[in-house]
Amino acid sequence: SDRLPVYAEVAKRLRDGGFAYHCYCSPVELEERRELAKTEGRTPGYDGKCRELSRDEVEAYEDEGRDPVLRFRMPDRDFEWDDLVRGSITFGAEHVPDYVLVRANGEPLYTLVNPVDDALMRITHVLRGEDLLSSTPRQIALYEALAAIDVSDGTTPRFGHLPYVMGEGNRKLSKRDPESSLLMYREGGYL
């Protein structure tokens, strides 16, 4: 929370630079369009409705009292990277829709703050769980945008996606599980 002014400034620069835009879609409208996409066999996810709003459309939404979220404008291209664990990975552009960076109340989301913090700290390697694999194209695109608006030095971290660590009963091990305690393993004789 001490860094909220940093994230607000980066969000403004992303918007001013054309990398992000205000989206006025209500949750109900978003859900209706997601359901329609499913029934039509299209990839679910945000459909870009607010990407290119006219000034009149923006004024009409604001006159209705709608508070917009800030969405990142994903580039219309496939994303490929060399994952440190899994090797070459490619995600098609159609599977990576625009996503929210800042809530309507001005609160930044993890999707903004994590890459901004990593960029400012010049993080070079990100090792994380395989459940975050599908968010990597979004992070790569955001790192590119951060470089374009001079928030970072242009370095995109290397990503490695690790398989789940399974606990008792073959379920995903949580940091809150007793089995994940380092001290428990030391007491059990593990080095």
C-alpha positions in Angstrom: 0.0 0.0 0.0 3.0 2.3 0.4 3.6 2.0 -3.3 0.1 3.0 -4.5 1.4 6.3 -6.0 4.0 4.3 -8.0 1.4 2.0 -9.5 -1.0 4.9 -10.2 1.8 6.7 -12.1 2.7 3.6 -14.1 -1.0 3.0 -14.9 -1.4 6.6 -16.1 1.7 6.3 -18.3 0.4 3.0 -19.8 -2.9 4.6 -20.6 -1.2 7.8 -22.0 1.1 5.6 -24.1 -1.8 3.6 -25.6 -1.0 0.4 -23.8 -4.1 0.5 -21.6 -7.6 1.8 -21.9 -10.7 2.4 -19.8 -13.3 -0.3 -19.9 -16.9 0.6 -18.9 -18.4 -2.9 -19.2 -20.5 -4.0 -16.2 -20.0 -7.4 -14.6 -23.4 -8.5 -15.9 -22.5 -7.4 -19.5 -19.2 -9.2 -19.3 -20.9 -12.4 -18.1 -23.5 -12.3 -20.9 -20.8 -11.9 -23.5 -18.8 -14.7 -22.0 -21.8 -17.0 -22.2 -22.5 -16.0 -25.8 -18.8 -16.7 -26.7 -19.2 -20.2 -25.2 -22.4 -21.0 -27.1 -20.8 -19.8 -30.3 -17.6 -21.9 -29.7 -15.4 -18.8 -29.3 -12.6 -18.6 -26.7 -14.1 -17.1 -23.6 -12.5 -14.0 -22.2 -12.8 -10.3 -22.7 -13.9 -9.5 -26.2 -12.4 -6.0 -26.5 -15.7 -4.1 -26.6 -14.2 -0.9 -25.0 -10.9 -1.0 -26.9 -11.8 1.8 -29.3 -14.6 3.8 -27.8 -15.5 7.1 -29.3 -15.6 10.2 -27.1 -19.4 10.2 -27.4 -19.5 6.5 -26.1 -17.2 7.4 -23.2 -19.4 10.4 -22.3 -22.5 8.3 -22.4 -21.0 5.7 -20.1 -19.8 8.4 -17.7 -23.2 10.1 -17.8 -24.7 6.7 -16.6 -22.3 6.9 -13.6 -20.1 4.0 -14.7 -16.6 3.9 -13.2 -14.2 2.2 -15.6 -11.5 -0.4 -14.9 -8.2 0.0 -16.7 -7.4 -2.8 -19.1 -4.2 -3.7 -20.7 -4.3 -3.8 -24.5 -2.7 -7.1 -25.5 -0.8 -7.0 -28.8 -2.3 -8.9 -31.6 0.4 -11.5 -32.0 1.4 -14.9 -30.6 3.8 -15.1 -27.7 6.7 -17.5 -27.6 9.3 -17.9 -24.9 11.9 -20.5 -23.8 10.6 -21.7 -20.4 13.4 -22.7 -18.1 11.6 -25.9 -17.1 9.3 -26.7 -20.1 11.3 -25.5 -23.1 9.7 -23.6 -26.0 6.1 -22.5 -25.4 3.8 -20.6 -27.7 0.4 -19.0 -26.9 -1.8 -17.9 -29.7 -3.0 -14.3 -29.5 -6.6 -15.5 -29.6 -6.0 -17.2 -26.2 -4.7 -14.1 -24.4 -7.4 -11.4 -24.1 -7.0 -7.9 -22.7 -7.0 -8.0 -18.9 -7.7 -5.6 -16.0 -4.8 -3.8 -14.4 -6.7 -1.4 -12.1 -10.1 -1.8 -10.5 -12.9 0.8 -10.9 -12.1 2.1 -7.4 -8.5 2.8 -8.4 -7.0 -0.2 -6.7 -4.2 -1.8 -8.7 -4.3 -5.6 -9.2 -1.5 -8.2 -8.9 -1.4 -8.2 -12.7 0.1 -4.7 -12.6 1.9 -4.5 -9.3 3.9 -7.7 -9.5 5.5 -7.0 -13.0 6.1 -3.3 -12.0 7.8 -4.3 -8.8 9.9 -7.0 -10.6 10.8 -4.5 -13.4 11.9 -1.8 -10.9 14.0 -4.4 -9.0 15.5 -5.7 -12.2 14.4 -9.3 -11.5 16.0 -11.6 -14.0 14.4 -15.0 -13.3 10.9 -15.9 -12.2 10.3 -19.5 -11.0 6.7 -20.2 -10.2 4.0 -22.9 -10.3 2.6 -24.3 -13.5 -0.8 -22.8 -12.6 0.6 -19.4 -13.6 1.9 -20.6 -17.1 -1.1 -19.1 -18.9 -0.5 -15.6 -17.4 3.1 -15.5 -18.8 2.1 -13.9 -22.2 0.3 -11.1 -20.3 3.4 -10.5 -18.2 5.7 -10.5 -21.2 3.5 -8.0 -23.0 3.4 -5.8 -19.9 7.2 -5.9 -19.6 7.5 -4.8 -23.2 5.1 -1.9 -22.5 7.0 -0.9 -19.3 10.2 -0.7 -21.4 8.4 1.5 -24.0 7.3 4.0 -21.3 10.7 4.0 -19.6 9.7 2.2 -16.4 12.1 -0.6 -16.9 15.5 -1.1 -18.6 13.9 -3.4 -21.2 14.8 -6.7 -19.4 12.1 -9.3 -19.5 12.8 -12.0 -16.9 13.3 -15.6 -17.8 10.3 -17.7 -16.7 10.3 -21.2 -15.3 7.1 -23.1 -14.5 7.5 -25.8 -11.9 5.1 -28.8 -11.5 2.9 -28.8 -8.4 4.3 -30.2 -5.2 1.8 -32.7 -4.0 0.9 -33.5 -0.4 -1.0 -36.2 1.3 -3.8 -37.7 -0.7 -2.2 -36.4 -4.0 -3.5 -32.9 -3.5 -1.7 -29.6 -4.2 0.5 -28.7 -1.2 -0.2 -25.4 0.3 2.2 -23.2 2.3 -0.3 -23.6 5.1 0.0 -27.4 5.2 2.1 -28.9 8.0 3.9 -31.0 5.3 5.4 -27.8 3.8 7.2 -26.9 7.0 11.0 -26.7 6.5 11.5 -27.4 10.2 9.4 -30.6 10.0 11.8 -31.9 7.3 14.9 -30.9 9.3 13.4 -32.7 12.4 12.8 -35.7 10.2 16.5 -35.9 9.3 16.5 -34.3 5.9 19.5 -32.1 5.1 
